[in-house]
């Protein structure tokens, strides 16, 4: 097993000796990915769904048990601050988020309780996540399956049972990230920055419900959706495979000698080759070739630059 040595997944298995084989196994419905480092939190209490409905971008007040969802918390100006990948079990709303993000998220939620009957708990020290391809099987585990779960499902698992849940056919984050990037699913805080609005990252319809009541940042989201033309747009990048390196998170994307965006996550896909996600200015021509460092990049459109149809492609 080779561990990630840097980045948000540091200390977690990068691969188990055959990253391309691990990708193929996941695509064929076999294996599991240890994501124990992802932060986990719960919201319990009789007001949990109506309260979360008011705070987030998602329609949650009628969320049925077992139905997976993605919800964002925005700044007053519509910038993405937090993400919850969640599911309700009928008594408690379970969610995972990016490594290290739960403390500030729980702090925000706690400050927003007021008189609501909710109890927020950070379970990051005792629970993690395992991702499995395909539909979940019957069992006692809390599982989440949603539009952005890559056709598989997230399993909430006590940390001391992670190895048992992963089983004897593990895959690393190299394989998982390659599948995620190929599917055009952005990772909040990696493929986005502090100025990103949901429209730019293709999150309308995935993490934003367009027919719900008011929430913080809604005015910006609605205005850009109605008028079209978000300031920036998410793209999938096909990287020059002759260069024996991948770009780093945050590396500049250039059109000629001008910076037009930045690179987010990158990986080597077993069929497509080296790929990445990038966030670039809306007015960059969709057929323009870009460069990051010494690496040439061809772009594939994920967010429409003109029509306001800012929903990421589902592949």
Secondary structure, 3 states (H helix, E strand, C coil): CEECCCCCCCCCEEECCCHHHHHHHHHCCCCEEEECCCEEEEEECCCHHHHHHHHCCCCCCCCCCCCCEEEEEECCCCEEEEEEEEEECCCEEEEEECCCCHHHHHHHHHHCCCCCCCEEEECCCCEEEEEEECCCCCCCCEEECCCCCCCEEEEEEEHHHHHHHHCCCEECHHHHHHHHHHCCCCCCCCCCCCCCECCCCCEECCCECCCCCCCCCHHHHHHHHHHCCCCEEEEEEEECCCCCCCCCCCCEEEECCEEEEEEEEEEEECCCEEEEEEEEECCCCCCCCEEECCEEEEEEECCCCCCCCCECCCC
